[in-house]
Amino acid sequence: MTRRGQLVLVAATVVAVALVPILFASLQLGYHDDVRATADYDDDPSVDALRVLERAVATESASIPSQYAWAVNDSAVTALRTGLGPRLDRLQTSRIEDGIHYNITYNGTATQQWKDANCPSGPDRQFGDCTADRGVVAQDRVGRTHVLAVGFDVTTTTERGETTVTVVLETSGRSSR
């Protein structure tokens, strides 16, 4: 072997040894792709729960005006909550196998705020009074009880952590979060 060949071999070894700390540093810093863009990351499971709640509220509130006069609006609220009960129970445990648990409770404060912002008062209103009762906003419309909105706190627990969302679902299909 010539001296030139030995020099090239030594230089290559020095360069390789110099790259080893750079390689370890890059591994320790860790490059992470956008987690939401990877196939392993599911969408926020709270969104799925809110969709189910929205459909359940729309379905359950549809029959209330035909069954309850305004004079018994508290019975209408009880009936709505009773009707939603089995759906809420199913939803809370629907994704346990996937490591997802929902805790769903009614939010009376959010519905009171929604009522204050969305139910006009005074002589220019088109319909009668509104009431916020146990997380449900109802309104007197020609002597019948109409459910306008239902407020929930949805806490989603996964292996990644816990998320709580407060939402007021309007029976017209809109929601405020």
TIBA-145737 format. One line per 5 residues: number of its first residue (from 1); for each residue x negated, y, z of C-alpha. Coordinates in Angstrom, 1 decimal. Each point is the difference from the previous one (the first is absolute). Layout:
// residues N
NUM	X:Y:Z; ...
END
This chain:
// residues 177
1	0.0:0.0:0.0; -1.2:3.4:-0.8; -0.2:2.9:2.4; 2.7:1.8:-2.0; 2.4:-2.9:0.5
6	-0.6:-0.1:3.7; 0.6:3.8:0.2; 3.3:-0.4:-1.8; 1.0:-2.8:2.3; -0.9:2.0:3.1
11	1.9:3.1:-1.3; 3.1:-2.1:-0.7; -0.1:-1.5:3.5; -0.3:3.5:1.6; 3.0:1.2:-2.0
16	2.0:-3.0:1.0; -0.8:0.4:3.7; 0.9:3.7:-0.2; 3.4:-0.8:-1.5; 0.9:-2.4:2.9
21	0.7:2.8:2.6; 2.1:1.8:-2.6; 2.0:-3.1:-0.6; 0.6:-0.5:3.7; 0.9:3.7:0.5
26	2.6:-0.2:-2.8; 1.5:-3.2:1.6; 0.2:1.7:3.4; 1.6:3.1:-1.3; 2.5:-2.2:-1.8
31	1.8:1.2:-3.1; 3.7:-0.4:0.2; 2.3:0.2:-2.9; 3.2:1.9:0.3; 1.8:-2.3:2.3
36	3.5:0.8:-1.4; -1.2:-0.8:-3.5; -1.2:-3.5:0.8; 2.3:-3.0:-0.4; -0.4:-1.0:3.7
41	1.8:3.1:1.2; 3.8:0.0:0.1; 2.1:3.1:-0.2; 1.0:1.6:3.2; 2.5:-2.5:1.5
46	2.0:2.9:1.5; 1.1:1.0:-3.4; 1.7:-3.4:-0.5; 1.7:0.3:3.3; 1.4:3.4:-0.8
51	1.4:-1.3:-3.3; 1.8:-2.8:1.8; 1.3:2.5:2.6; 1.2:2.4:-2.7; 2.0:-2.7:-1.7
56	1.4:-1.3:3.3; 1.1:3.5:1.0; 1.7:0.7:-3.3; 1.8:-3.3:0.0; 1.2:0.2:3.6
61	1.1:3.7:-0.1; 2.1:-0.5:-3.2; 3.0:-1.5:1.8; 0.0:2.3:3.0; 2.3:2.8:-1.4
66	2.7:-2.4:-1.0; 0.1:-1.7:3.5; -0.6:2.9:2.5; 1.9:3.2:0.6; -2.1:2.9:1.3
71	1.7:-0.3:3.4; -1.8:-3.3:0.5; -3.4:1.0:-1.5; -1.8:-1.6:3.0; 1.6:-3.3:-1.0
76	-1.2:0.5:-3.5; -3.6:0.6:1.2; 0.3:-3.2:2.1; 1.3:-2.0:-3.0; -2.9:1.3:-2.2
81	-2.6:-0.9:2.6; 1.6:-3.4:0.5; 0.0:-0.6:-3.7; -3.6:1.0:-0.4; -1.1:-2.1:3.0
86	-0.5:-3.4:-1.8; -1.8:1.7:-2.9; -2.3:1.8:2.4; -0.7:-3.2:1.9; -0.8:-1.9:-3.2
91	-2.2:2.8:-1.3; -2.0:0.2:3.2; -1.2:-3.6:-0.4; 0.2:-0.4:-3.8; -3.8:0.1:-0.6
96	-1.3:-1.6:3.2; -1.7:-2.7:-2.2; -1.9:2.8:-1.8; -1.2:1.5:3.4; 2.4:2.9:-0.2
101	2.5:0.9:2.7; 2.5:2.9:-0.1; 1.5:1.6:3.1; 3.0:2.1:-1.0; 1.8:2.3:2.4
106	2.6:2.8:-0.5; -1.3:3.5:0.3; 2.6:2.4:1.5; -2.3:3.0:0.0; -0.7:-0.2:-3.7
111	3.7:-0.4:-0.8; 0.8:3.0:2.2; -2.6:2.1:-1.9; 1.3:-1.3:-3.3; 3.6:1.0:1.0
116	-1.1:3.5:1.1; -1.7:0.5:-3.3; 2.5:-1.6:-2.4; 3.5:0.5:1.5; 1.2:3.5:-0.5
121	2.2:1.7:2.6; 2.4:2.9:-0.2; 2.9:0.7:-2.3; -1.7:-0.6:-3.3; -0.7:-3.7:0.4
126	1.8:-2.4:-2.3; 0.5:-2.7:2.6; 0.6:-0.3:3.7; -2.3:-0.4:3.0; -3.1:-2.2:0.1
131	-1.2:-2.1:2.9; -3.3:-1.7:0.8; 0.7:-3.1:2.1; -2.5:-2.7:0.8; -2.1:0.6:-3.0
136	2.9:0.4:-2.5; 1.3:3.3:-1.5; 3.7:-0.1:-0.9; 2.3:2.7:-1.4; 3.7:0.6:0.0
141	1.2:0.0:-3.6; 3.8:0.3:-0.3; 0.6:-1.8:3.3; -2.3:-2.9:-0.8; -3.5:-0.8:1.4
146	-2.7:0.1:-2.6; -3.5:-1.1:0.9; -2.6:2.5:-1.4; -3.3:-1.3:1.3; -1.7:-2.5:2.4
151	-3.3:0.6:1.7; -2.6:-2.6:0.7; -3.4:-0.5:1.5; -1.8:-2.8:-1.9; -3.1:-1.3:1.6
156	-2.0:-2.4:-2.3; -2.6:-2.2:1.6; -2.6:-1.8:-2.2; -3.4:-1.4:0.6; -1.3:3.4:-1.2
161	1.8:1.9:2.7; 3.3:1.7:0.8; 1.9:2.7:-1.9; 3.2:1.8:1.2; 2.2:1.8:-2.4
166	3.0:2.1:0.9; 2.6:0.2:-2.7; 3.5:1.3:-0.4; 1.8:-1.9:-2.8; 2.8:1.8:-1.6
171	2.9:-2.1:-1.3; -0.2:1.9:-3.3; -3.3:-1.9:-0.6; -2.4:2.8:0.9; -2.2:-0.1:3.1
176	-2.1:2.4:2.0; -3.2:-1.1:1.6
END
